[in-house]
């Protein structure tokens, strides 16, 4: 399997957003919309990864039986 360019883009995009948030020190108030979007994107990405891994494990388990 090759590296998916969409995954590479998302990885770079979220890395830039997280780096930007680390460098912002004056945002002491409520969570901004941008921060919430980053967190939601990371949660969705983690859920997709878990679903893919679960599907692969299910396929392997079905072939073992």
PQR file of N, CA, C, O and H, with PARSE charges and radii, in Angstrom:
ATOM      1  N   UNK A   1       0.832  -1.186   0.000 -0.4000 1.5000
ATOM      2  CA  UNK A   1       0.000   0.000   0.000 -0.0000 2.0000
ATOM      3  C   UNK A   1       0.876   1.249   0.000  0.5500 1.7000
ATOM      4  O   UNK A   1       1.829   1.352   0.773 -0.5500 1.4000
ATOM      5  N   UNK A   2       0.546   2.185  -0.866 -0.4000 1.5000
ATOM      6  CA  UNK A   2       1.273   3.446  -0.917 -0.0000 2.0000
ATOM      7  C   UNK A   2       0.717   4.443   0.086  0.5500 1.7000
ATOM      8  O   UNK A   2      -0.295   4.198   0.743 -0.5500 1.4000
ATOM      9  H   UNK A   2      -0.228   2.101  -1.494  0.4000 1.0000
ATOM     10  N   UNK A   3       1.399   5.563   0.183 -0.4000 1.5000
ATOM     11  CA  UNK A   3       0.946   6.608   1.086 -0.0000 2.0000
ATOM     12  C   UNK A   3      -0.150   7.409   0.390  0.5500 1.7000
ATOM     13  O   UNK A   3       0.044   7.912  -0.717 -0.5500 1.4000
ATOM     14  H   UNK A   3       2.221   5.761  -0.350  0.4000 1.0000
ATOM     15  N   UNK A   4      -1.285   7.522   1.039 -0.4000 1.5000
ATOM     16  CA  UNK A   4      -2.418   8.254   0.483 -0.0000 2.0000
ATOM     17  C   UNK A   4      -2.144   9.757   0.557  0.5500 1.7000
ATOM     18  O   UNK A   4      -1.856  10.266   1.641 -0.5500 1.4000
ATOM     19  H   UNK A   4      -1.443   7.114   1.938  0.4000 1.0000
ATOM     20  N   UNK A   5      -2.225  10.484  -0.564 -0.4000 1.5000
ATOM     21  CA  UNK A   5      -1.953  11.925  -0.525 -0.0000 2.0000
ATOM     22  C   UNK A   5      -2.963  12.696   0.326  0.5500 1.7000
ATOM     23  O   UNK A   5      -2.627  13.732   0.899 -0.5500 1.4000
ATOM     24  H   UNK A   5      -2.459  10.071  -1.444  0.4000 1.0000
ATOM     25  N   UNK A   6      -4.192  12.198   0.409 -0.4000 1.5000
ATOM     26  CA  UNK A   6      -5.180  12.863   1.259 -0.0000 2.0000
ATOM     27  C   UNK A   6      -4.781  12.768   2.724  0.5500 1.7000
ATOM     28  O   UNK A   6      -4.901  13.739   3.471 -0.5500 1.4000
ATOM     29  H   UNK A   6      -4.465  11.356  -0.057  0.4000 1.0000
ATOM     30  N   UNK A   7      -4.312  11.607   3.128 -0.4000 1.5000
ATOM     31  CA  UNK A   7      -3.870  11.423   4.509 -0.0000 2.0000
ATOM     32  C   UNK A   7      -2.660  12.311   4.802  0.5500 1.7000
ATOM     33  O   UNK A   7      -2.562  12.903   5.877 -0.5500 1.4000
ATOM     34  H   UNK A   7      -4.215  10.818   2.522  0.4000 1.0000
ATOM     35  N   UNK A   8      -1.747  12.400   3.844 -0.4000 1.5000
ATOM     36  CA  UNK A   8      -0.566  13.251   4.018 -0.0000 2.0000
ATOM     37  C   UNK A   8      -0.982  14.713   4.180  0.5500 1.7000
ATOM     38  O   UNK A   8      -0.449  15.425   5.032 -0.5500 1.4000
ATOM     39  H   UNK A   8      -1.826  11.920   2.971  0.4000 1.0000
ATOM     40  N   UNK A   9      -1.937  15.156   3.358 -0.4000 1.5000
ATOM     41  CA  UNK A   9      -2.420  16.530   3.469 -0.0000 2.0000
ATOM     42  C   UNK A   9      -3.055  16.783   4.833  0.5500 1.7000
ATOM     43  O   UNK A   9      -2.750  17.777   5.491 -0.5500 1.4000
ATOM     44  H   UNK A   9      -2.369  14.578   2.666  0.4000 1.0000
ATOM     45  N   UNK A  10      -3.942  15.874   5.254 -0.4000 1.5000
ATOM     46  CA  UNK A  10      -4.612  16.056   6.546 -0.0000 2.0000
ATOM     47  C   UNK A  10      -3.612  16.056   7.696  0.5500 1.7000
ATOM     48  O   UNK A  10      -3.744  16.833   8.642 -0.5500 1.4000
ATOM     49  H   UNK A  10      -4.190  15.066   4.718  0.4000 1.0000
ATOM     50  N   UNK A  11      -2.627  15.195   7.613 -0.4000 1.5000
ATOM     51  CA  UNK A  11      -1.603  15.135   8.653 -0.0000 2.0000
ATOM     52  C   UNK A  11      -0.844  16.460   8.736  0.5500 1.7000
ATOM     53  O   UNK A  11      -0.623  16.984   9.828 -0.5500 1.4000
ATOM     54  H   UNK A  11      -2.520  14.564   6.845  0.4000 1.0000
ATOM     55  N   UNK A  12      -0.445  17.000   7.584 -0.4000 1.5000
ATOM     56  CA  UNK A  12       0.277  18.278   7.565 -0.0000 2.0000
ATOM     57  C   UNK A  12      -0.623  19.420   8.022  0.5500 1.7000
ATOM     58  O   UNK A  12      -0.182  20.305   8.755 -0.5500 1.4000
ATOM     59  H   UNK A  12      -0.624  16.575   6.696  0.4000 1.0000
ATOM     60  N   UNK A  13      -1.885  19.402   7.589 -0.4000 1.5000
ATOM     61  CA  UNK A  13      -2.821  20.452   7.968 -0.0000 2.0000
ATOM     62  C   UNK A  13      -3.026  20.494   9.474  0.5500 1.7000
ATOM     63  O   UNK A  13      -2.930  21.558  10.086 -0.5500 1.4000
ATOM     64  H   UNK A  13      -2.243  18.683   6.994  0.4000 1.0000
ATOM     65  N   UNK A  14      -3.311  19.332  10.078 -0.4000 1.5000
ATOM     66  CA  UNK A  14      -3.546  19.306  11.517 -0.0000 2.0000
ATOM     67  C   UNK A  14      -2.265  19.581  12.301  0.5500 1.7000
ATOM     68  O   UNK A  14      -2.319  20.163  13.384 -0.5500 1.4000
ATOM     69  H   UNK A  14      -3.389  18.468   9.580  0.4000 1.0000
ATOM     70  N   UNK A  15      -1.126  19.174  11.772 -0.4000 1.5000
ATOM     71  CA  UNK A  15       0.138  19.484  12.446 -0.0000 2.0000
ATOM     72  C   UNK A  15       0.366  20.991  12.470  0.5500 1.7000
ATOM     73  O   UNK A  15       0.826  21.536  13.474 -0.5500 1.4000
ATOM     74  H   UNK A  15      -1.082  18.701  10.892  0.4000 1.0000
ATOM     75  N   UNK A  16       0.046  21.669  11.363 -0.4000 1.5000
ATOM     76  CA  UNK A  16       0.192  23.130  11.318 -0.0000 2.0000
ATOM     77  C   UNK A  16      -0.777  23.802  12.278  0.5500 1.7000
ATOM     78  O   UNK A  16      -0.408  24.755  12.965 -0.5500 1.4000
ATOM     79  H   UNK A  16      -0.327  21.226  10.547  0.4000 1.0000
ATOM     80  N   UNK A  17      -2.005  23.319  12.334 -0.4000 1.5000
ATOM     81  CA  UNK A  17      -3.000  23.901  13.250 -0.0000 2.0000
ATOM     82  C   UNK A  17      -2.579  23.699  14.706  0.5500 1.7000
ATOM     83  O   UNK A  17      -2.690  24.618  15.517 -0.5500 1.4000
ATOM     84  H   UNK A  17      -2.304  22.545  11.776  0.4000 1.0000
ATOM     85  N   UNK A  18      -2.106  22.519  15.033 -0.4000 1.5000
ATOM     86  CA  UNK A  18      -1.689  22.238  16.406 -0.0000 2.0000
ATOM     87  C   UNK A  18      -0.475  23.074  16.770  0.5500 1.7000
ATOM     88  O   UNK A  18      -0.383  23.589  17.884 -0.5500 1.4000
ATOM     89  H   UNK A  18      -2.016  21.772  14.375  0.4000 1.0000
ATOM     90  N   UNK A  19       0.462  23.213  15.830 -0.4000 1.5000
ATOM     91  CA  UNK A  19       1.635  24.043  16.088 -0.0000 2.0000
ATOM     92  C   UNK A  19       1.234  25.491  16.315  0.5500 1.7000
ATOM     93  O   UNK A  19       1.783  26.166  17.186 -0.5500 1.4000
ATOM     94  H   UNK A  19       0.388  22.795  14.925  0.4000 1.0000
ATOM     95  N   UNK A  20       0.276  25.966  15.531 -0.4000 1.5000
ATOM     96  CA  UNK A  20      -0.211  27.332  15.713 -0.0000 2.0000
ATOM     97  C   UNK A  20      -0.849  27.507  17.090  0.5500 1.7000
ATOM     98  O   UNK A  20      -0.641  28.522  17.755 -0.5500 1.4000
ATOM     99  H   UNK A  20      -0.171  25.418  14.823  0.4000 1.0000
ATOM    100  N   UNK A  21      -1.620  26.519  17.506 -0.4000 1.5000
ATOM    101  CA  UNK A  21      -2.267  26.615  18.819 -0.0000 2.0000
ATOM    102  C   UNK A  21      -1.242  26.582  19.954  0.5500 1.7000
ATOM    103  O   UNK A  21      -1.438  27.222  20.987 -0.5500 1.4000
ATOM    104  H   UNK A  21      -1.789  25.694  16.966  0.4000 1.0000
ATOM    105  N   UNK A  22      -0.168  25.850  19.768 -0.4000 1.5000
ATOM    106  CA  UNK A  22       0.871  25.807  20.806 -0.0000 2.0000
ATOM    107  C   UNK A  22       1.545  27.169  20.975  0.5500 1.7000
ATOM    108  O   UNK A  22       1.943  27.536  22.081 -0.5500 1.4000
ATOM    109  H   UNK A  22      -0.008  25.331  18.929  0.4000 1.0000
ATOM    110  N   UNK A  23       1.672  27.914  19.877 -0.4000 1.5000
ATOM    111  CA  UNK A  23       2.362  29.197  19.908 -0.0000 2.0000
ATOM    112  C   UNK A  23       1.468  30.357  20.339  0.5500 1.7000
ATOM    113  O   UNK A  23       1.962  31.459  20.577 -0.5500 1.4000
ATOM    114  H   UNK A  23       1.349  27.615  18.978  0.4000 1.0000
ATOM    115  N   UNK A  24       0.166  30.127  20.443 -0.4000 1.5000
ATOM    116  CA  UNK A  24      -0.750  31.185  20.857 -0.0000 2.0000
ATOM    117  C   UNK A  24      -0.869  31.144  22.378  0.5500 1.7000
ATOM    118  O   UNK A  24      -1.310  30.152  22.958 -0.5500 1.4000
ATOM    119  H   UNK A  24      -0.236  29.232  20.250  0.4000 1.0000
ATOM    120  N   UNK A  25      -0.469  32.233  22.997 -0.4000 1.5000
ATOM    121  CA  UNK A  25      -0.501  32.293  24.457 -0.0000 2.0000
ATOM    122  C   UNK A  25      -1.585  33.220  24.979  0.5500 1.7000
ATOM    123  O   UNK A  25      -1.893  33.187  26.171 -0.5500 1.4000
ATOM    124  H   UNK A  25      -0.110  33.039  22.525  0.4000 1.0000
ATOM    125  N   UNK A  26      -2.177  34.050  24.116 -0.4000 1.5000
ATOM    126  CA  UNK A  26      -3.167  35.005  24.583 -0.0000 2.0000
ATOM    127  C   UNK A  26      -4.597  34.488  24.515  0.5500 1.7000
ATOM    128  O   UNK A  26      -5.523  35.209  24.883 -0.5500 1.4000
ATOM    129  H   UNK A  26      -1.927  34.077  23.148  0.4000 1.0000
ATOM    130  N   UNK A  27      -4.798  33.272  24.059 -0.4000 1.5000
ATOM    131  CA  UNK A  27      -6.137  32.701  23.965 -0.0000 2.0000
ATOM    132  C   UNK A  27      -6.454  31.969  25.268  0.5500 1.7000
ATOM    133  O   UNK A  27      -6.353  30.745  25.347 -0.5500 1.4000
ATOM    134  H   UNK A  27      -4.046  32.686  23.759  0.4000 1.0000
ATOM    135  N   UNK A  28      -6.834  32.730  26.274 -0.4000 1.5000
ATOM    136  CA  UNK A  28      -7.092  32.151  27.596 -0.0000 2.0000
ATOM    137  C   UNK A  28      -8.575  31.936  27.859  0.5500 1.7000
ATOM    138  O   UNK A  28      -8.943  31.382  28.895 -0.5500 1.4000
ATOM    139  H   UNK A  28      -6.916  33.724  26.210  0.4000 1.0000
ATOM    140  N   UNK A  29      -9.430  32.364  26.939 -0.4000 1.5000
ATOM    141  CA  UNK A  29     -10.869  32.283  27.146 -0.0000 2.0000
ATOM    142  C   UNK A  29     -11.429  30.918  26.796  0.5500 1.7000
ATOM    143  O   UNK A  29     -10.757  29.895  26.929 -0.5500 1.4000
ATOM    144  H   UNK A  29      -9.131  32.814  26.097  0.4000 1.0000
ATOM    145  N   UNK A  30     -12.647  30.925  26.356 -0.4000 1.5000
ATOM    146  CA  UNK A  30     -13.333  29.692  25.975 -0.0000 2.0000
ATOM    147  C   UNK A  30     -12.640  29.069  24.759  0.5500 1.7000
ATOM    148  O   UNK A  30     -11.889  29.730  24.042 -0.5500 1.4000
ATOM    149  H   UNK A  30     -13.193  31.756  26.248  0.4000 1.0000
ATOM    150  N   UNK A  31     -12.911  27.805  24.554 -0.4000 1.5000
ATOM    151  CA  UNK A  31     -12.329  27.096  23.407 -0.0000 2.0000
ATOM    152  C   UNK A  31     -12.863  27.731  22.131  0.5500 1.7000
ATOM    153  O   UNK A  31     -14.071  27.904  21.967 -0.5500 1.4000
ATOM    154  H   UNK A  31     -13.522  27.269  25.137  0.4000 1.0000
ATOM    155  N   UNK A  32     -11.951  28.073  21.235 -0.4000 1.5000
ATOM    156  CA  UNK A  32     -12.352  28.708  19.982 -0.0000 2.0000
ATOM    157  C   UNK A  32     -12.946  27.670  19.030  0.5500 1.7000
ATOM    158  O   UNK A  32     -12.779  26.465  19.217 -0.5500 1.4000
ATOM    159  H   UNK A  32     -10.970  27.932  21.369  0.4000 1.0000
ATOM    160  N   UNK A  33     -13.632  28.158  18.024 -0.4000 1.5000
ATOM    161  CA  UNK A  33     -14.240  27.273  17.028 -0.0000 2.0000
ATOM    162  C   UNK A  33     -13.156  26.487  16.305  0.5500 1.7000
ATOM    163  O   UNK A  33     -13.333  25.306  16.006 -0.5500 1.4000
ATOM    164  H   UNK A  33     -13.768  29.137  17.872  0.4000 1.0000
ATOM    165  N   UNK A  34     -12.033  27.143  16.025 -0.4000 1.5000
ATOM    166  CA  UNK A  34     -10.933  26.454  15.339 -0.0000 2.0000
ATOM    167  C   UNK A  34     -10.408  25.290  16.177  0.5500 1.7000
ATOM    168  O   UNK A  34     -10.141  24.211  15.650 -0.5500 1.4000
ATOM    169  H   UNK A  34     -11.889  28.102  16.269  0.4000 1.0000
ATOM    170  N   UNK A  35     -10.262  25.511  17.474 -0.4000 1.5000
ATOM    171  CA  UNK A  35      -9.795  24.444  18.360 -0.0000 2.0000
ATOM    172  C   UNK A  35     -10.792  23.295  18.388  0.5500 1.7000
ATOM    173  O   UNK A  35     -10.404  22.128  18.358 -0.5500 1.4000
ATOM    174  H   UNK A  35     -10.479  26.388  17.903  0.4000 1.0000
ATOM    175  N   UNK A  36     -12.074  23.628  18.446 -0.4000 1.5000
ATOM    176  CA  UNK A  36     -13.099  22.584  18.462 -0.0000 2.0000
ATOM    177  C   UNK A  36     -13.094  21.799  17.160  0.5500 1.7000
ATOM    178  O   UNK A  36     -13.305  20.586  17.169 -0.5500 1.4000
ATOM    179  H   UNK A  36     -12.390  24.577  18.470  0.4000 1.0000
ATOM    180  N   UNK A  37     -12.852  22.485  16.026 -0.4000 1.5000
ATOM    181  CA  UNK A  37     -12.799  21.792  14.738 -0.0000 2.0000
ATOM    182  C   UNK A  37     -11.602  20.855  14.676  0.5500 1.7000
ATOM    183  O   UNK A  37     -11.705  19.751  14.141 -0.5500 1.4000
ATOM    184  H   UNK A  37     -12.680  23.470  16.019  0.4000 1.0000
ATOM    185  N   UNK A  38     -10.477  21.281  15.214 -0.4000 1.5000
ATOM    186  CA  UNK A  38      -9.290  20.424  15.226 -0.0000 2.0000
ATOM    187  C   UNK A  38      -9.545  19.197  16.078  0.5500 1.7000
ATOM    188  O   UNK A  38      -9.222  18.080  15.672 -0.5500 1.4000
ATOM    189  H   UNK A  38     -10.393  22.177  15.649  0.4000 1.0000
ATOM    190  N   UNK A  39     -10.119  19.389  17.252 -0.4000 1.5000
ATOM    191  CA  UNK A  39     -10.402  18.260  18.142 -0.0000 2.0000
ATOM    192  C   UNK A  39     -11.393  17.307  17.478  0.5500 1.7000
ATOM    193  O   UNK A  39     -11.214  16.090  17.529 -0.5500 1.4000
ATOM    194  H   UNK A  39     -10.381  20.296  17.582  0.4000 1.0000
ATOM    195  N   UNK A  40     -12.438  17.856  16.856 -0.4000 1.5000
ATOM    196  CA  UNK A  40     -13.425  17.011  16.172 -0.0000 2.0000
ATOM    197  C   UNK A  40     -12.770  16.247  15.026  0.5500 1.7000
ATOM    198  O   UNK A  40     -13.065  15.068  14.825 -0.5500 1.4000
ATOM    199  H   UNK A  40     -12.584  18.844  16.815  0.4000 1.0000
ATOM    200  N   UNK A  41     -11.890  16.898  14.275 -0.4000 1.5000
ATOM    201  CA  UNK A  41     -11.193  16.215  13.181 -0.0000 2.0000
ATOM    202  C   UNK A  41     -10.306  15.086  13.677  0.5500 1.7000
ATOM    203  O   UNK A  41     -10.252  14.016  13.071 -0.5500 1.4000
ATOM    204  H   UNK A  41     -11.651  17.855  14.438  0.4000 1.0000
ATOM    205  N   UNK A  42      -9.614  15.328  14.776 -0.4000 1.5000
ATOM    206  CA  UNK A  42      -8.770  14.273  15.342 -0.0000 2.0000
ATOM    207  C   UNK A  42      -9.606  13.104  15.856  0.5500 1.7000
ATOM    208  O   UNK A  42      -9.216  11.945  15.709 -0.5500 1.4000
ATOM    209  H   UNK A  42      -9.658  16.197  15.268  0.4000 1.0000
ATOM    210  N   UNK A  43     -10.749  13.410  16.456 -0.4000 1.5000
ATOM    211  CA  UNK A  43     -11.629  12.338  16.939 -0.0000 2.0000
ATOM    212  C   UNK A  43     -12.172  11.527  15.775  0.5500 1.7000
ATOM    213  O   UNK A  43     -12.223  10.299  15.845 -0.5500 1.4000
ATOM    214  H   UNK A  43     -11.065  14.351  16.575  0.4000 1.0000
ATOM    215  N   UNK A  44     -12.578  12.197  14.706 -0.4000 1.5000
ATOM    216  CA  UNK A  44     -13.084  11.484  13.528 -0.0000 2.0000
ATOM    217  C   UNK A  44     -11.979  10.639  12.910  0.5500 1.7000
ATOM    218  O   UNK A  44     -12.212   9.491  12.531 -0.5500 1.4000
ATOM    219  H   UNK A  44     -12.537  13.194  14.649  0.4000 1.0000
ATOM    220  N   UNK A  45     -10.786  11.197  12.807 -0.4000 1.5000
ATOM    221  CA  UNK A  45      -9.655  10.446  12.263 -0.0000 2.0000
ATOM    222  C   UNK A  45      -9.346   9.210  13.094  0.5500 1.7000
ATOM    223  O   UNK A  45      -9.075   8.142  12.545 -0.5500 1.4000
ATOM    224  H   UNK A  45     -10.597  12.130  13.115  0.4000 1.0000
ATOM    225  N   UNK A  46      -9.385   9.351  14.412 -0.4000 1.5000
ATOM    226  CA  UNK A  46      -9.141   8.203  15.290 -0.0000 2.0000
ATOM    227  C   UNK A  46     -10.244   7.158  15.126  0.5500 1.7000
ATOM    228  O   UNK A  46      -9.964   5.959  15.113 -0.5500 1.4000
ATOM    229  H   UNK A  46      -9.605  10.218  14.858  0.4000 1.0000
ATOM    230  N   UNK A  47     -11.501   7.609  14.999 -0.4000 1.5000
ATOM    231  CA  UNK A  47     -12.604   6.665  14.817 -0.0000 2.0000
ATOM    232  C   UNK A  47     -12.474   5.909  13.500  0.5500 1.7000
ATOM    233  O   UNK A  47     -12.745   4.709  13.445 -0.5500 1.4000
ATOM    234  H   UNK A  47     -11.728   8.583  15.010  0.4000 1.0000
ATOM    235  N   UNK A  48     -12.063   6.597  12.447 -0.4000 1.5000
ATOM    236  CA  UNK A  48     -11.867   5.937  11.155 -0.0000 2.0000
ATOM    237  C   UNK A  48     -10.747   4.902  11.259  0.5500 1.7000
ATOM    238  O   UNK A  48     -10.870   3.789  10.748 -0.5500 1.4000
ATOM    239  H   UNK A  48     -11.842   7.571  12.492  0.4000 1.0000
ATOM    240  N   UNK A  49      -9.662   5.277  11.922 -0.4000 1.5000
ATOM    241  CA  UNK A  49      -8.546   4.340  12.079 -0.0000 2.0000
ATOM    242  C   UNK A  49      -8.983   3.106  12.865  0.5500 1.7000
ATOM    243  O   UNK A  49      -8.632   1.985  12.498 -0.5500 1.4000
ATOM    244  H   UNK A  49      -9.562   6.182  12.337  0.4000 1.0000
ATOM    245  N   UNK A  50      -9.738   3.297  13.931 -0.4000 1.5000
ATOM    246  CA  UNK A  50     -10.221   2.166  14.733 -0.0000 2.0000
ATOM    247  C   UNK A  50     -11.154   1.290  13.907  0.5500 1.7000
ATOM    248  O   UNK A  50     -11.095   0.064  13.997 -0.5500 1.4000
ATOM    249  H   UNK A  50     -10.023   4.208  14.230  0.4000 1.0000
ATOM    250  N   UNK A  51     -12.019   1.911  13.098 -0.4000 1.5000
ATOM    251  CA  UNK A  51     -12.935   1.139  12.255 -0.0000 2.0000
ATOM    252  C   UNK A  51     -12.180   0.317  11.220  0.5500 1.7000
ATOM    253  O   UNK A  51     -12.523  -0.839  10.973 -0.5500 1.4000
ATOM    254  H   UNK A  51     -12.067   2.907  13.025  0.4000 1.0000
ATOM    255  N   UNK A  52     -11.155   0.905  10.616 -0.4000 1.5000
ATOM    256  CA  UNK A  52     -10.368   0.179   9.613 -0.0000 2.0000
ATOM    257  C   UNK A  52      -9.626  -0.985  10.266  0.5500 1.7000
ATOM    258  O   UNK A  52      -9.616  -2.096   9.735 -0.5500 1.4000
ATOM    259  H   UNK A  52     -10.876   1.844  10.817  0.4000 1.0000
ATOM    260  N   UNK A  53      -9.011  -0.733  11.405 -0.4000 1.5000
ATOM    261  CA  UNK A  53      -8.288  -1.793  12.108 -0.0000 2.0000
ATOM    262  C   UNK A  53      -9.249  -2.891  12.538  0.5500 1.7000
ATOM    263  O   UNK A  53      -8.937  -4.075  12.416 -0.5500 1.4000
ATOM    264  H   UNK A  53      -9.019   0.169  11.837  0.4000 1.0000
ATOM    265  N   UNK A  54     -10.417  -2.502  13.040 -0.4000 1.5000
ATOM    266  CA  UNK A  54     -11.418  -3.495  13.438 -0.0000 2.0000
ATOM    267  C   UNK A  54     -11.896  -4.338  12.272  0.5500 1.7000
ATOM    268  O   UNK A  54     -12.098  -5.543  12.417 -0.5500 1.4000
ATOM    269  H   UNK A  54     -10.671  -1.540  13.138  0.4000 1.0000
ATOM    270  N   UNK A  55     -12.080  -3.713  11.114 -0.4000 1.5000
ATOM    271  CA  UNK A  55     -12.508  -4.453   9.927 -0.0000 2.0000
ATOM    272  C   UNK A  55     -11.429  -5.442   9.492  0.5500 1.7000
ATOM    273  O   UNK A  55     -11.733  -6.577   9.127 -0.5500 1.4000
ATOM    274  H   UNK A  55     -11.916  -2.734  10.996  0.4000 1.0000
ATOM    275  N   UNK A  56     -10.170  -5.007   9.532 -0.4000 1.5000
ATOM    276  CA  UNK A  56      -9.075  -5.907   9.141 -0.0000 2.0000
ATOM    277  C   UNK A  56      -8.969  -7.083  10.114  0.5500 1.7000
ATOM    278  O   UNK A  56      -8.748  -8.221   9.700 -0.5500 1.4000
ATOM    279  H   UNK A  56      -9.924  -4.084   9.829  0.4000 1.0000
ATOM    280  N   UNK A  57      -9.125  -6.803  11.391 -0.4000 1.5000
ATOM    281  CA  UNK A  57      -9.075  -7.886  12.383 -0.0000 2.0000
ATOM    282  C   UNK A  57     -10.241  -8.840  12.173  0.5500 1.7000
ATOM    283  O   UNK A  57     -10.082 -10.055  12.289 -0.5500 1.4000
ATOM    284  H   UNK A  57      -9.304  -5.878  11.727  0.4000 1.0000
ATOM    285  N   UNK A  58     -11.414  -8.292  11.865 -0.4000 1.5000
ATOM    286  CA  UNK A  58     -12.580  -9.140  11.599 -0.0000 2.0000
ATOM    287  C   UNK A  58     -12.378 -10.030  10.391  0.5500 1.7000
ATOM    288  O   UNK A  58     -12.773 -11.196  10.401 -0.5500 1.4000
ATOM    289  H   UNK A  58     -11.543  -7.305  11.771  0.4000 1.0000
ATOM    290  N   UNK A  59     -11.761  -9.486   9.343 -0.4000 1.5000
ATOM    291  CA  UNK A  59     -11.485 -10.288   8.148 -0.0000 2.0000
ATOM    292  C   UNK A  59     -10.514 -11.422   8.462  0.5500 1.7000
ATOM    293  O   UNK A  59     -10.707 -12.557   8.026 -0.5500 1.4000
ATOM    294  H   UNK A  59     -11.439  -8.539   9.335  0.4000 1.0000
ATOM    295  N   UNK A  60      -9.480 -11.106   9.216 -0.4000 1.5000
ATOM    296  CA  UNK A  60      -8.488 -12.143   9.563 -0.0000 2.0000
ATOM    297  C   UNK A  60      -9.103 -13.197  10.468  0.5500 1.7000
ATOM    298  O   UNK A  60      -8.807 -14.384  10.333 -0.5500 1.4000
ATOM    299  H   UNK A  60      -9.323 -10.184   9.570  0.4000 1.0000
ATOM    300  N   UNK A  61      -9.962 -12.768  11.393 -0.4000 1.5000
ATOM    301  CA  UNK A  61     -10.609 -13.723  12.286 -0.0000 2.0000
ATOM    302  C   UNK A  61     -11.537 -14.655  11.511  0.5500 1.7000
ATOM    303  O   UNK A  61     -11.645 -15.839  11.832 -0.5500 1.4000
ATOM    304  H   UNK A  61     -10.203 -11.804  11.502  0.4000 1.0000
ATOM    305  N   UNK A  62     -12.206 -14.117  10.488 -0.4000 1.5000
ATOM    306  CA  UNK A  62     -13.115 -14.938   9.692 -0.0000 2.0000
ATOM    307  C   UNK A  62     -12.347 -15.986   8.890  0.5500 1.7000
ATOM    308  O   UNK A  62     -12.852 -17.089   8.684 -0.5500 1.4000
ATOM    309  H   UNK A  62     -12.118 -13.155  10.227  0.4000 1.0000
ATOM    310  N   UNK A  63     -11.153 -15.666   8.440 -0.4000 1.5000
ATOM    311  CA  UNK A  63     -10.372 -16.626   7.668 -0.0000 2.0000
ATOM    312  C   UNK A  63      -9.744 -17.699   8.558  0.5500 1.7000
ATOM    313  O   UNK A  63      -9.453 -18.802   8.094 -0.5500 1.4000
ATOM    314  H   UNK A  63     -10.742 -14.770   8.608  0.4000 1.0000
ATOM    315  N   UNK A  64      -9.538 -17.379   9.826 -0.4000 1.5000
ATOM    316  CA  UNK A  64      -8.946 -18.355  10.738 -0.0000 2.0000
ATOM    317  C   UNK A  64      -9.938 -19.445  11.119  0.5500 1.7000
ATOM    318  O   UNK A  64      -9.553 -20.602  11.288 -0.5500 1.4000
ATOM    319  H   UNK A  64      -9.774 -16.483  10.204  0.4000 1.0000
ATOM    320  N   UNK A  65     -11.211 -19.085  11.256 -0.4000 1.5000
ATOM    321  CA  UNK A  65     -12.232 -20.058  11.694 -0.0000 2.0000
ATOM    322  C   UNK A  65     -12.483 -21.102  10.687  0.5500 1.7000
ATOM    323  O   UNK A  65     -13.310 -21.986  10.907 -0.5500 1.4000
ATOM    324  H   UNK A  65     -11.524 -18.145  11.119  0.4000 1.0000
TER
END
